[in-house]
Amino acid sequence: MTTHTDDRTPTDHTGHATVGYAPEHTPRLAWAEQAPEVFKAMIRLDAAARKGLDPKLLELVKVRASQINHCALCVDMHSKDALAAGESVERIVQLSAWEESEHFYTERELAALALTEAVTVLTDGFVPDAVYERAAAHFEDAELAQLIAAITVINAWNRFGVTCRLVPGHYQPGHK
């Protein structure tokens, strides 16, 4: 019989660990503590960017941008927030391959995911017209502006997370 003392360490019936997971790394810098005014401004910016957006759509966008940017903390946080908002495990799991799993998403969500990819990966130097036009066809101007803001903000959060090597696994929805 296997039990768990926490979310990551399985133990047997005697309490001994049964799997030797890799040790958790140490963050490079507690940036929020060292730059508290920037952190507070990011919190306000995040709150402003999310206004008027569907919470499930917002979390799908945040998870996808975080996957692209390899921000493990944000993938963990926003997957949990998506679940808390009522999103399905199946749709969250499929996000890393959304273009091959389009039937899991609405046309509106697909347009938002395509825009997320284009805004997040700027290797061509711009967001392609076709991607922007697809999103514009599914979102009113004000909502599209909010979506672009939300995508931009999660990318900023990702950059703090990956640069400072923030540690995933400890986030609990509702305890930000």
C-alpha positions as CSV (number, residue, x, y, z in Angstrom):
1,M,0.0,0.0,0.0
2,T,1.3,3.4,-0.9
3,T,0.3,6.6,0.9
4,H,1.5,10.2,0.4
5,T,2.8,12.5,3.1
6,D,2.6,15.4,0.7
7,D,1.8,15.9,-3.0
8,R,5.3,14.6,-4.1
9,T,6.6,12.0,-1.7
10,P,4.9,8.6,-1.8
11,T,5.5,6.5,1.3
12,D,4.7,2.9,2.1
13,H,2.5,1.8,5.1
14,T,5.5,2.3,7.5
15,G,6.0,5.9,6.4
16,H,9.2,5.2,4.4
17,A,9.6,6.9,1.0
18,T,9.0,4.5,-1.9
19,V,10.2,6.8,-4.7
20,G,13.3,8.9,-4.7
21,Y,12.3,12.1,-6.5
22,A,15.0,14.6,-7.5
23,P,15.5,17.3,-4.9
24,E,13.7,20.6,-5.3
25,H,16.0,23.4,-6.6
26,T,16.6,26.6,-4.7
27,P,15.3,29.8,-6.4
28,R,18.0,32.2,-7.5
29,L,16.3,35.3,-6.2
30,A,13.2,36.2,-4.2
31,W,12.5,39.0,-6.7
32,A,9.1,40.0,-5.2
33,E,10.8,40.6,-1.9
34,Q,13.7,42.5,-3.5
35,A,11.5,44.6,-5.8
36,P,8.2,44.9,-3.9
37,E,6.9,47.9,-5.8
38,V,7.4,46.1,-9.1
39,F,5.7,43.1,-7.7
40,K,2.7,45.2,-6.5
41,A,2.5,46.9,-9.9
42,M,2.5,43.5,-11.6
43,I,-0.4,42.4,-9.4
44,R,-2.3,45.5,-10.3
45,L,-1.5,45.0,-14.0
46,D,-2.6,41.4,-13.9
47,A,-5.9,42.3,-12.2
48,A,-6.5,45.0,-14.8
49,A,-5.7,42.7,-17.8
50,R,-8.1,40.0,-16.6
51,K,-11.1,42.2,-16.5
52,G,-13.9,41.1,-18.7
53,L,-12.2,37.9,-19.8
54,D,-13.8,34.4,-19.2
55,P,-11.8,32.9,-16.4
56,K,-11.4,29.5,-18.1
57,L,-10.2,31.1,-21.3
58,L,-7.8,33.3,-19.4
59,E,-6.3,30.3,-17.6
60,L,-5.9,28.3,-20.9
61,V,-4.0,31.2,-22.3
62,K,-1.8,31.5,-19.2
63,V,-1.0,27.8,-19.2
64,R,-0.1,27.8,-22.9
65,A,2.2,30.8,-22.7
66,S,3.8,29.4,-19.6
67,Q,4.4,26.1,-21.4
68,I,6.0,27.8,-24.3
69,N,8.2,29.9,-22.0
70,H,9.1,26.8,-19.8
71,C,7.9,28.5,-16.6
72,A,7.2,25.6,-14.4
73,L,5.9,27.7,-11.6
74,C,3.3,29.4,-13.8
75,V,2.3,26.1,-15.5
76,D,1.7,24.7,-12.0
77,M,-0.2,27.8,-10.8
78,H,-2.4,28.3,-13.8
79,S,-3.2,24.6,-14.3
80,K,-4.5,24.6,-10.7
81,D,-6.3,27.8,-11.3
82,A,-7.9,26.4,-14.5
83,L,-9.1,23.3,-12.6
84,A,-10.4,25.6,-9.8
85,A,-12.3,27.6,-12.5
86,G,-14.0,24.4,-13.7
87,E,-11.7,23.5,-16.6
88,S,-11.2,19.8,-17.4
89,V,-8.0,17.9,-16.9
90,E,-8.3,16.6,-20.5
91,R,-8.3,20.1,-22.0
92,I,-5.4,21.3,-19.8
93,V,-3.3,18.2,-20.8
94,Q,-4.0,18.7,-24.5
95,L,-2.8,22.4,-24.4
96,S,0.8,21.4,-25.3
97,A,-0.5,19.9,-28.5
98,W,-3.6,22.1,-29.1
99,E,-3.1,22.4,-32.8
100,E,-3.3,18.6,-33.1
101,S,-6.2,18.5,-30.6
102,E,-8.4,21.3,-32.0
103,H,-11.6,19.3,-31.4
104,F,-11.1,19.9,-27.6
105,Y,-11.6,23.6,-28.0
106,T,-14.1,26.2,-29.4
107,E,-13.2,28.3,-32.4
108,R,-12.9,31.3,-30.0
109,E,-10.5,29.4,-27.8
110,L,-8.4,28.3,-30.8
111,A,-8.2,31.9,-32.0
112,A,-7.0,32.9,-28.5
113,L,-4.4,30.1,-28.3
114,A,-3.1,31.0,-31.8
115,L,-2.8,34.7,-30.7
116,T,-1.1,33.5,-27.4
117,E,1.5,31.6,-29.4
118,A,2.1,34.5,-31.8
119,V,2.5,37.1,-29.0
120,T,4.7,34.8,-27.0
121,V,7.0,33.6,-29.7
122,L,8.1,36.7,-31.6
123,T,10.9,35.1,-33.6
124,D,9.5,36.6,-36.8
125,G,9.3,40.0,-35.2
126,F,5.6,40.4,-35.5
127,V,2.2,38.8,-34.9
128,P,1.0,37.6,-38.3
129,D,-2.0,39.3,-39.8
130,A,-3.9,36.1,-40.2
131,V,-3.5,35.2,-36.5
132,Y,-4.6,38.7,-35.5
133,E,-7.6,38.7,-37.9
134,R,-8.7,35.3,-36.6
135,A,-8.7,36.6,-33.0
136,A,-10.4,39.9,-34.1
137,A,-13.2,37.8,-35.7
138,H,-14.0,36.1,-32.4
139,F,-13.5,39.0,-29.9
140,E,-14.9,42.5,-29.7
141,D,-12.2,45.2,-29.8
142,A,-12.3,45.9,-26.0
143,E,-12.1,42.2,-25.2
144,L,-9.3,41.6,-27.7
145,A,-7.4,44.4,-26.1
146,Q,-7.8,42.7,-22.7
147,L,-6.8,39.4,-24.2
148,I,-3.6,40.9,-25.6
149,A,-2.9,42.6,-22.3
150,A,-3.4,39.2,-20.4
151,I,-1.1,37.4,-22.8
152,T,1.5,40.2,-22.4
153,V,1.2,40.1,-18.6
154,I,1.6,36.3,-18.3
155,N,4.7,36.6,-20.5
156,A,6.2,39.1,-18.1
157,W,5.4,36.8,-15.1
158,N,7.0,33.9,-17.0
159,R,10.2,35.9,-17.4
160,F,10.4,36.6,-13.7
161,G,9.7,33.0,-13.0
162,V,12.3,31.4,-15.3
163,T,15.0,34.0,-14.7
164,C,14.7,33.6,-10.9
165,R,14.1,29.8,-11.2
166,L,11.0,30.0,-9.0
167,V,9.9,26.6,-7.7
168,P,6.6,24.9,-8.7
169,G,4.5,22.6,-6.7
170,H,3.5,24.7,-3.7
171,Y,0.8,26.9,-5.1
172,Q,-2.8,26.4,-3.8
173,P,-5.7,28.1,-5.7
174,G,-7.2,30.9,-3.7
175,H,-4.0,31.5,-1.6
176,K,-2.1,33.9,-3.8
